[in-house]
Amino acid sequence: MSEMDLFAPLSSLQWVDRDRLTANSYNPNKVSEDNLKLLTQSILTNGWTLPIVVRPDMTIIDGFHRWTVAGREPLKTKLGGKVPVVIVDHGDDESADVYGTITHNRARGTHLLEPMKAIVKKLLDEGKTIAEIGKQLGMKPEEVFRLSGFTREEFLDMMTQGHDSYSNAVIYTRL
């Protein structure tokens, strides 16, 4: 794409029927069911922030997982069966479409451990609950614990705050 065309994709932004789109046959990116749930939660929390990138024939270049969760409840109903798309026209050069898929996926990067620890610690220091952090960031309590920097005892105290109704454990032995 030449510099003159850098604005073209966003100039084509439109909401279309989700069923008009089709998956490409070469996407190597796989996402776990837990991450699809996290993607759904992200859309519910933040709104739809990234359009799906498609060819003129509505084949997906980037956004397959956004397209997938848009076909599931509650997003299917909330979106009225629509998804936002931008069109990228590489002409007959299918390799450019493949490059687009791979570079979109790889450019997103990965999360580094130390910055994630700092984020979780800050959220906890601000009074966010383990359950809220887990829901919003797609983490199980154990993962929040590993990133929190707290001792096991401190973390268990945090998890049980406000739960005075726990009973003592009972040991049963067989006679």
N, C-alpha and C positions, 0 to 999 in steps of 0.2 A: 504494500500500500504506500503510495507516495505521500509526501507531507501535505499536499493539497487535499488529500482525502482523510486526514486525521479526524476531522469533525463528522465525516459521513455516517459512521455507525450511530452515534447519539442523535444525529439529525433524523434517523429512521425509527427512533423509539416509538413503540406502539404496544397497546394491549391487544392480544389476539386470543382466540379460542385455543386452549391448551391442546385439544385434540388435533389441531392442524399440524403440530410439530411431530417430528419423528427422530428417534435416536440415530446417531451415526453407528457405523459398524466397527469402529477401531478404537474407541475410548479405552485406555488401559487403566483408568482410575476407578477404583472400587471403594465404597464407603460402607461401614458397618451399619446395622440397623440402629444401634445406639446413636451414631452420628447423624443418621437421617432424622431421628427424633430431635436431636440437638438443632439441626437445621430448621426443622419445623418450629421449634421454640424460638429460635433466632428471628424468624420471620414474624411470628406472633408478637414478640417483644419489640422489635425494631422496625417492623414493616418490611416491605420488599425493597431491598437496597441495591441489588445487582440484577440487571436484566439478563435474560438468556440470549446468548449469541447464536444466531442462526444464519445459514446460507439463504439465498433468495427462494429456494425450494422448501424452506422451513425445516431443513435438517439441522439438528443441533450441533454446533461447534463447541460451545461451552455452556454448561448449566444443566447437564443431564439430571443431576441430583435435585436441583431446584425444581425442574420439570416433574420429577418423580413425586416429590412431596406435595406439589401443587395438585396432584391427582388424588390425594388422600384427604380424608377428613381430619381436622376441621377446615383445612385450607381450601379444599375443593369448593365447599359451600361459601366460605368467607370471600373467596376471590371470584365467585360466580363463574368458575370454569375458565377464567382468563389468566394469562401470564404476560409479563412484559418482555418484549424482545427488541433486539437491535439486529439489523441485517448487515452482514459483512459479505461482500461480493468479491471472491477471488477468481471469478471467471471459471474456466474449465480446469484450473490448477488444483486438483484434489489434494496434492501434497501441501499446498498452502493452508487448506482446511485442517489437515492433520497437524501441521506445525502450530496452528492456532489452538487446537485442543490441548496439545502437550504443553505449550508455553503458558497458556492460561493456568493449567494445573500446577506446573512447576513454579511459576512466579509467585504463587500464594505462600510458599515457604512453609516452615515448621516453627513451632514454639520452642524457645530455648528454656531450659530448666530454671536458671537463676531469675530471669524476669518474671516467669510464672510464679515462682515462690514469693517474690516481692508483691505481686498482684494479690495473691491469695491472702498473704499476711495483712496487707493493707485493708482488704475487704473485711477480714475478721476483726481487725482493730477498729474499723468503722461501725462494728456492731451487726454486720450481716451474719445471718445464720448459716450454719453448715448446709442445711437443707436448701436455702435460697441459692447459695453459691453453687451447690451441686446441680440444681435445676438449671440455673442460668448459664453455667459453663460446661454442662454435660459431664459432670464428675460424680463418681461414687464417693461416699464419705471417706473411704480409705485413701483415695487420691487426694482429696482435700487435706487429709491428715499428713500425707507424705510431703505436700507442698507447704504446709503451714509453719513448720519450724517449731511447733509446740511438742512437749513431751507427750507420751501416751496418756498419762494421767490428766494433764491439762486439757488435752483434746477430749477425753471421755467426760470430764467435768463440763466442757462446753456443750457436748452433745446432749447431756442430760439436764442442762439448766432448765428450770421451769417444770421439771417432771418429778414431783415429790411423791408420786404414787407408785414408784417402783417397789416391789417387795424383795425381801432378802432371798437369796438362792437357798434351795433346800436340797440336801444330798439324800438320795434314797439308796439303800443297800438291800441286797437280796439275802434273805435268811435261809 
